[in-house]
Amino acid sequence: MGIMVLTDDESKYRVGDYVEGKGVISQPTGRDITYICHVKKTTEKELKRWLPLISYRMVFVLPKLPKLTKAFKDEIIIDGFKGASQSYKREIDALFRWDGRGRVMKMVENLPLPLALSFLKVNRDDTELYRRIAEVKYKLPDKYLRAILVYGIKPSRSQVVWPKRKATPPERPEQFRESDMYWEQIIETSKNVRNQIREDTPEQIPSNMKKRKEKEDKVRWL
């Protein structure tokens, strides 16, 4: 099975051998041929009908993204459409699990490289691969780094590990200087400090601190 793309801008897909027309003008079975189909609207059911027939790549150009289930979004590529989200799950699976690396190269051509590198960090421990990446990163065009990832990663049938999201660091209330390394501990241990934050900057109250004012200690914090 090949690749299906939904987009609102077909220009980047007019490369190599391609067939373009209004609607689906032929079966998408040609080897290494991109089929660009301009349609006003479609449905998930209709798209699913074409998916197993695609030999290389089929691009649907639409003014608006149709209603799709999350499961189906993971099977295709959504490129463009302001406000539309893209999980890149299928591209990540291809990068780490598929055997046909030439096909993988086409599949991941729109995969953000920082995202690919974040998955690489938790899925592969290959010193030689990291050395090659370091030789081209920030020095050569992105296509070289993308090629190293595609042809340097050895595919495996193991499930891909998803990197954990980094927690957002808490915002330091303005009562503290940038040099106050232990401001969180001070807030935790001093009722007076917590009350001063509540009074002066209620919009900066930390998420783990109650908004109600507490009975203060006799010694005030300055």
N, C-alpha and C positions, 0 to 999 in steps of 0.2 A: 504494500500500500504506500502511495506517495503522500505528498503534503498538500493540505488545503489551507488557503489563506483567505481571510475576509479583510478587506481594506477599503478606505475611501480615497486612496491615491495609488494608482497602478503604475506610476512612472518608473519606480525602482525595479519593477518586474519585467520591463521591456528590455531584457538582455538575453543574449544567446538566441536560441530558436524559440519562438513563441507564436501562438495563434490568438487573435483578439477579435471579439465581435460582440454584438448585442445578444444577450442570452447565451445559452450553451449551444455552440454551433457544430460541435463534434465530440465524440467520445474522448475522454482525457487519457487515452491509452498509449500515446506516442512516447517513445523513449527519449528522455532528456528534452522534452518539449513542455513549455509553460503555456497553459490555457488560461487566457484572461477573459472573463465573462462579465459584461456589464449588465446588471439587473437592477430594477427599481426596488424590488423586495423579494424576500425568500423566507423559508421556514427551516427550522432545525430538521424536520422530517425530510424535506427536499434535499438538504445538504447531506444528510446521512446516506441518502440513496446514491450519491456520487462518490462518497469517500472511499469505498472499497475498490472502485474502478480506476482510481488515479494511479498512473504509472510513475509520474515524476512530480508535477506541481500544477494545481488548479487554483486560480485566483478569482474570487468573486468581488467585483467592485460595486459597492452599494452606497447610497447617500446616508443610510442609517443602519446601525447594527440591529439585527433581528433579536428577538427574545430567545435566549439560549440557556440550557441547563449548565451547571458548573461542570458536570462530567463531560459534556460535549466540548466545552471551552478548552478542557485539558487535552483534547484530541486534535485540535486545530491551532492555527496561528491567527491572532487578532492583531492587525497592524493599523494603527491610526484610530480614528473615531474619538474625538475629544471627550474625555471623561470616562472612557471604557478602560476597564482593568485587564491586565494580562498576567496570568500566573506563571507562564513559561515552563510549566510542569513537563510538557511533552518534549520541549527542547532540552531540558535538563536530563530527562530519562534517555534521550537519544545520545547525548554527550557521554554519559557514563555507562550505558547498557547496550547500545546497538552495535552490531558487528560491522555493517557496511559503512565505513568511515567516509566514503565519498558522498553517500546519501546524508550522513550526519552533518557534513560540511554545509550542505545546502539548508539543512534543517535549522542550524544554529546561526545563520547569517545575520539574524536580527536580535540574537540573544545578547543582552548587555554584558560586556566583559567583566565589570566589577561583580555582577551577580554570579557569573560562571566561576570566578576566582574564589568567591566566598563558599561555593559548594565544593570546589576542589580542595580547599583547606580542611574540610571535615570528612572528605571521602577518599582522599589519596595521600599516601606518605611516600613520595617518590622524589628523592633528592636530585636526581638527574633532570627530571622534568622541571622542578623548581629552578634549577640552574639555567635551563634554556629559557624559561620565562623571564628571569632576571636580565638575560642578555638582550632581550628585545623590548621589554616593557618600558614605555615612555621614550624609547629611542627610535623605534621603527613604526610604520603605519600599523593600525590595529589588525589588518588582515594577516600579518605574520604571527601575532600572538594568538589569533583565533585558530590558525593552522596548527600551531604547536599544541594547543589544547585538544583539538580534534584528533590529530595523529599521534600525540604523545600519551594521551590517556588510554590505558588498556581497558576495553569494555569488560564489564562483569555483570552477571545476572543478579547479583545481590541488590537489595533495595537501596535506593539512594537516601543518604542521611541528609536531612534538612538542617541548615545552620540555625542556631538559636538567635532570636532577636536580642540585641543589646538593650538593656533597660535604660530608659531616659533618666539622666542624672537629675537629682532634685535641684531646684533653683535656690540659690543662696539669697536670703532676705537682705535688703539693703542696709540693715543695721550692722552688718558685718563687713569687715574689709576683705579684699581678695586674699590677703595674707593669713586670714583666720582659718587655719586648716581644720580646726575642731569645732566649727560652728554647729554642726549637727549634734555633737555630744553636749554642747552648751545648752541648746534648745531642749534636749531630752531631759537634762538634769535641773533646769532652772524654771520655776513657775513665773518668776518675775520677767524673765526674758520672753517667755511665751506670751505673757500678757502684753508686753510692750509691742510685740509683733502684731497682736490682735488689734491694738489701739491705733498704731501708726500706719501699718501696711497690711490691712486685712486681706487684700488681694494676693499677698505673698505667703499666706498661711500654708505650711507644708501639708500634703495630703494626709499624713498620718497624725496630724495634730487637731484636737477638737477646737471648734470655734468659740465655745463658751468660755468666758473669763474665769480664772481660778483664783482662789484665795491666796494672796501673795505671802511670801516669807517676809520676816521682819527686815532682813538686809536686802536692799534693792540692788540690782545689777546696773552698773553704769557703762 
